[in-house]
C-alpha cells in the first residue's frame, strides 16, 4: 500500500462521508496505526470509533508528518483554509485524494505542485458499503497507486475510473446526488399510498421495502433495469397501467433528465 506507520494515511475531515469511508477501511483490516485523522470537530460517533480502534486523532494536521496518502474530505469552501496547512505534509510521492465536489485538480496543484492526485466522487451508500465512487487520476498517478485506490475505495462499494476530469460533474449529477433522487422516489411512493387510503405507517413500510428490494434485485442479478422492468410488467396489467403514466412523454424520464442536468450545472458553478 502507499501508506505505512512512517508515512501514514491522513484523513482530513471525518464528517459523514469521510467517517463512512474510514469505517469501511477499518472493517477491511487497514492498520489503525497507519491512519491519522485530522478534524477539529469530531462527532461523538466518529470519536468513539477512533478510540475503539486506536486511531490517532488531531485537531489539525501535524507539521512534522509526511503522508503516504492524504484524503481531503472537507467542504469546498474550506479548501483555501485547509490546503495551505497540508503543504509541508505532501511530498512528491504523496498520493492526494479528494472527495470534495466542485474542487478541480488545479486547486490542489496550486498548493502541492504536480504530485499524484485522484479526484473522487463517492456517494452516501458508502456508509453501508454499497456506494460507488468515480475516480479521475492525474498522469502522475502510478499503476501501483491506482491499484491502492481501487482496493481502498472497493471497501465501501464499487469503483469506476474516468478518462476526463469534466466527467466528474456528470457523475455528480447521476450517482453523487442520485441517492437523494431514490429517497424522494420512496417518499413519493409513500405519499401516493397514503393518498390512496393506506395508513401512514403501512404506506411508508411498503414504499421503503419496495425500493430497497428492487435495488437489491438489480444488484444481485446484474440485469439491466429495463429488462427487470419488462419482466414484472404483464400486458394490460396493473403495472402496465402505472407505467403508462410514468413513461408518458411528459412523465418521469424528462423530469429525471432535467434534474440531473440541474445538478450538473450546479456542480460546474461550484468549480468556478
C-alpha positions, 0 to 999 in steps of 0.5 A, a space after each residue: 500500500 502507499 501508506 505505512 506507520 512512517 508515512 501514514 494515511 491522513 484523513 482530513 475531515 471525518 464528517 459523514 462521508 469521510 467517517 463512512 469511508 474510514 469505517 469501511 477501511 477499518 472493517 477491511 483490516 487497514 492498520 489503525 496505526 497507519 491512519 491519522 485523522 485530522 478534524 477539529 470537530 469530531 462527532 461523538 460517533 466518529 470519536 468513539 470509533 477512533 478510540 475503539 480502534 486506536 486511531 490517532 486523532 488531531 485537531 489539525 494536521 501535524 507539521 512534522 508528518 509526511 503522508 503516504 496518502 492524504 484524503 481531503 474530505 472537507 467542504 469546498 469552501 474550506 479548501 483555501 483554509 485547509 490546503 495551505 496547512 497540508 503543504 509541508 505534509 505532501 511530498 512528491 510521492 504523496 498520493 492526494 485524494 479528494 472527495 470534495 465536489 466542485 474542487 478541480 485538480 488545479 486547486 490542489 496543484 496550486 498548493 502541492 505542485 504536480 504530485 499524484 492526485 485522484 479526484 473522487 466522487 463517492 456517494 452516501 451508500 458508502 456508509 453501508 458499503 454499497 456506494 460507488 465512487 468515480 475516480 479521475 487520476 492525474 498522469 502522475 498517478 502510478 499503476 501501483 497507486 491506482 491499484 491502492 485506490 481501487 482496493 481502498 475505495 472497493 471497501 465501501 462499494 464499487 469503483 469506476 475510473 474516468 478518462 476526463 476530469 469534466 466527467 466528474 460533474 456528470 457523475 455528480 449529477 447521476 450517482 453523487 446526488 442520485 441517492 437523494 433522487 431514490 429517497 424522494 422516489 420512496 417518499 413519493 411512493 409513500 405519499 401516493 399510498 397514503 393518498 390512496 387510503 393506506 395508513 401512514 405507517 403501512 404506506 411508508 413500510 411498503 414504499 421503503 421495502 419496495 425500493 430497497 428490494 428492487 435495488 437489491 434485485 438489480 444488484 444481485 442479478 446484474 440485469 439491466 433495469 429495463 429488462 427487470 422492468 419488462 419482466 414484472 410488467 404483464 400486458 394490460 396489467 396493473 403495472 402496465 397501467 402505472 407505467 403508462 403514466 410514468 413513461 408518458 412523454 411528459 412523465 418521469 424520464 424528462 423530469 429525471 433528465 432535467 434534474 440531473 442536468 440541474 445538478 450538473 450545472 450546479 456542480 460546474 458553478 461550484 468549480 468556478 
